[in-house]
Amino acid sequence: MGIKHISVVLALTVAGCATAPQPPAEQIADACLMLKDNRDWYKALRASAKDWGAPMGLQLAIMKQESSFEAKARPAREGGFLFIPGKRPSTAYGYSQALNATWEEYKRDSGNGGADRHSFKDSSDFIGWYINQTGKKTGVGQYDYKAHYLAYHEGQGGYLKGSYKKKKWLVQTADRVAGQAARYESQISSCNGLKGKFLGIF
C-alpha cells in the first residue's frame, strides 16, 4: 500500500469519527437505543455534561429539534427564481444549527479552535457551552429545559427582553423540546447498557 493510499484511508477514518449516519426513527425516539448504538455520542454528551453542566437529555433534545441529528443540516432556501436557488435565511449549520458568529465566539471562548459544526462531539460541547453561558447570564436553572431552549433560539439577550412572548409557535416548540429533554433524561438514567452517567451542575 502506497503512502498516498494510506493517507486517504487515514483521512476517511478521521472523517468517519466526526459524523455518523442519521439514526433511524425508533432510535431517535429512545435515547437508550440511540446511544448504545452510538457510543461516541454518549461519551461526547457525558463530557459536555461534566464540563459545562448541560444535561445530556437537553443536549439531545436541542439537536433533535434543530437538525434531526443530520450532521450537515442547513436551513431550507427561500425564494429563488427558475434555476437560481434562493438564499438561506441564516448561517445555521450542523447538528446544533449554530450560527457562524456564535460558533466563532464558542471557539474563542472554549479554546476549541479547530471545532467543526458537523462533528457531533464539537456540537455537543458547543451546546453545553451555550447552556452554561445562559445559566451565567440569565440565571436560568440547569434543568429548566423550556427556558434554555427559548434562550438558545432567541439568544440570551432576546430571552432577557422576552422576545419569545410574542411568538406563540416558539413557546409551543419550547414546550415540546422540554418534554423531549425530560424523556431523554429518563431513558438515559434507566438504560442498563450505559455506564458512568454524569449529570453536571453549573
C-alpha positions in Angstrom: 0.0 0.0 0.0 1.5 3.4 -1.1 1.9 6.4 1.2 -0.8 8.3 -0.8 -3.3 5.5 -0.3 -2.5 5.2 3.4 -3.2 9.0 3.7 -6.5 8.7 2.0 -7.5 5.8 4.3 -6.5 7.8 7.4 -8.4 10.9 6.2 -11.5 8.8 5.7 -11.2 7.2 9.1 -10.8 10.6 10.9 -13.8 12.0 8.9 -15.9 9.0 10.0 -15.2 9.7 13.6 -16.7 13.2 13.3 -20.1 12.3 11.9 -22.4 9.3 11.9 -25.5 8.4 9.8 -28.8 9.9 11.0 -30.3 7.4 13.5 -33.5 5.6 12.4 -36.8 6.8 13.8 -37.0 4.2 16.5 -33.6 5.2 17.9 -34.4 8.9 17.8 -37.4 8.2 20.0 -35.3 6.3 22.5 -32.1 7.8 23.8 -31.0 4.4 25.3 -31.2 2.7 21.9 -29.6 5.6 20.1 -26.6 5.9 22.5 -26.0 2.2 22.8 -25.6 2.2 19.0 -23.5 5.4 19.0 -21.1 5.1 21.9 -19.0 8.0 20.8 -22.1 10.2 21.0 -22.7 9.1 24.6 -19.1 9.9 25.5 -19.4 13.3 24.0 -22.7 14.1 25.8 -21.3 12.9 29.1 -18.1 15.0 28.6 -20.2 18.1 27.9 -22.4 17.4 30.9 -19.3 17.2 33.1 -17.5 20.2 31.6 -20.4 22.6 31.3 -23.3 21.2 33.5 -25.5 20.6 30.5 -28.0 17.7 31.0 -27.5 15.1 28.3 -31.2 14.9 27.6 -31.4 18.6 26.9 -28.4 18.4 24.6 -30.1 15.6 22.6 -33.5 17.4 22.6 -31.9 20.5 21.1 -30.2 18.6 18.4 -33.4 16.7 17.6 -35.3 19.9 17.3 -32.7 21.9 15.4 -31.2 19.3 12.9 -33.0 15.9 13.4 -29.4 14.6 14.0 -28.3 15.5 10.5 -24.6 16.3 10.6 -24.7 18.8 7.8 -28.2 20.2 8.1 -28.8 23.7 6.9 -32.0 25.9 6.8 -34.1 25.4 3.6 -33.5 28.0 0.9 -36.2 30.7 0.5 -37.4 32.3 -2.7 -35.3 31.7 -5.8 -36.3 32.0 -9.5 -36.3 29.4 -12.2 -32.9 27.7 -11.9 -31.5 30.2 -9.5 -31.6 29.0 -5.9 -32.9 31.3 -3.2 -30.8 32.4 -0.2 -30.8 30.6 3.1 -32.4 32.6 6.0 -29.4 32.2 8.3 -25.9 30.7 8.6 -27.1 27.9 10.9 -25.3 24.6 10.2 -24.7 21.2 11.6 -26.1 19.2 14.5 -26.5 22.2 16.7 -27.6 24.7 13.9 -25.1 27.2 15.4 -24.7 30.5 13.5 -21.3 31.5 12.1 -20.8 34.3 14.6 -21.9 32.3 17.7 -19.7 29.3 16.6 -16.7 31.6 16.3 -17.4 33.0 19.8 -17.6 29.5 21.1 -14.2 28.5 19.6 -12.5 31.6 21.1 -14.1 31.2 24.5 -13.7 27.5 24.9 -10.3 27.2 23.3 -11.6 24.6 20.9 -10.3 26.4 17.8 -10.5 23.5 15.4 -14.1 22.7 16.2 -16.4 21.7 13.3 -20.2 22.1 13.3 -20.7 18.7 11.6 -18.8 16.9 14.4 -21.2 15.5 17.0 -18.6 15.9 19.7 -18.0 19.5 18.9 -21.7 20.2 18.6 -22.3 18.6 21.9 -19.6 20.7 23.5 -21.0 23.9 21.9 -24.5 23.2 23.2 -23.0 22.6 26.7 -21.0 25.8 26.5 -24.1 27.8 25.4 -26.3 26.3 28.2 -23.6 27.2 30.7 -23.4 30.8 29.3 -27.2 31.1 29.5 -27.1 30.0 33.2 -24.5 32.6 34.0 -26.1 35.4 32.0 -29.8 34.9 32.8 -29.9 32.8 36.0 -31.9 30.1 34.3 -31.5 26.8 36.2 -29.8 23.8 34.8 -33.0 21.7 34.4 -35.3 24.5 33.2 -35.4 22.9 29.8 -38.0 25.2 28.3 -36.2 28.4 29.3 -32.9 27.1 28.0 -34.4 26.3 24.6 -36.0 29.7 24.4 -32.6 31.3 25.1 -31.0 29.0 22.6 -33.4 30.1 19.9 -33.6 33.8 20.7 -30.2 34.4 22.2 -29.6 35.3 25.8 -30.3 39.0 25.2 -33.5 38.2 23.4 -34.6 35.9 26.2 -34.0 38.5 28.8 -36.0 41.0 26.8 -38.8 38.5 26.5 -38.8 38.4 22.7 -40.3 35.0 22.7 -43.5 36.2 24.4 -45.0 37.4 21.1 -44.1 34.1 19.4 -46.7 31.6 20.4 -45.3 29.0 18.0 -41.9 29.3 19.6 -43.3 28.8 23.1 -45.1 25.7 21.9 -41.9 24.4 20.4 -40.1 25.1 23.6 -42.7 23.0 25.5 -42.1 20.1 23.1 -38.4 20.4 23.5 -38.7 20.4 27.2 -40.9 17.3 27.2 -38.4 15.5 24.9 -35.5 16.5 27.1 -37.2 15.1 30.2 -37.9 11.8 28.3 -34.4 11.5 27.1 -33.0 12.1 30.6 -35.3 9.4 32.0 -34.3 7.0 29.2 -30.6 7.6 29.7 -30.8 7.2 33.5 -32.6 3.9 33.3 -30.6 2.5 30.4 -28.8 -0.7 31.6 -26.5 -0.6 28.6 -24.9 2.8 29.6 -22.5 3.2 32.4 -20.7 6.1 34.1 -23.7 8.5 33.8 -23.0 12.1 34.9 -25.3 15.0 35.4 -23.2 18.1 36.0 -24.2 21.4 37.6 -23.4 25.0 36.8 
